[in-house]
Amino acid sequence: MTNPDGTAPVETKVKAGTAAATLTAGVLSLLALYVFHGVVPDWVSAIVETAVTGLLTFAAAWWAKHTPRPLGPAVPPPVVSGPGVLPDDHPPADYAG
C-alpha cells in the first residue's frame, strides 16, 4: 500500500501519538493562560512535557487501530551451502579446522 507518489502512508498509530503530543503542548499553553496567568512554573512544565506527554502518546498509539500492510510475494529462504551445512557435505581435504 503506497500513496500516489510512491511513498508509504503514515500509520494510524503514528498519527495518534503525534496528535496526543500536540494536544499536550496545547494543554500546557492553556495552563499558562488560565491557571498560572502567564508563566507556568518549571516543575509543572517538566511534568507535563515528560510524564504527561509520554503517557498520552503511549496510550493514544496503544489504542489506535493497527494499519494493515498488504501481503507481498513470499520470499524464499536463502540458499545456504558449504562445508558442514548439510549432512552430506564434507570439508575440503586441506581444511585444517
C-alpha positions, 0 to 999 in steps of 0.5 A: 500500500503506497500513496500516489507518489510512491511513498508509504502512508503514515500509520494510524498509530503514528498519527495518534501519538503525534496528535496526543503530543500536540494536544499536550503542548496545547494543554500546557499553553492553556495552563499558562493562560488560565491557571498560572496567568502567564508563566507556568512554573518549571516543575509543572512544565517538566511534568507535563512535557515528560510524564504527561506527554509520554503517557498520552502518546503511549496510550493514544498509539496503544489504542489506535487501530493497527494499519494493515500492510498488504501481503507481498510475494513470499520470499524464499529462504536463502540458499545456504551451502558449504562445508558442514551445512548439510549432512552430506557435505564434507570439508575440503581435504586441506581444511585444517579446522 
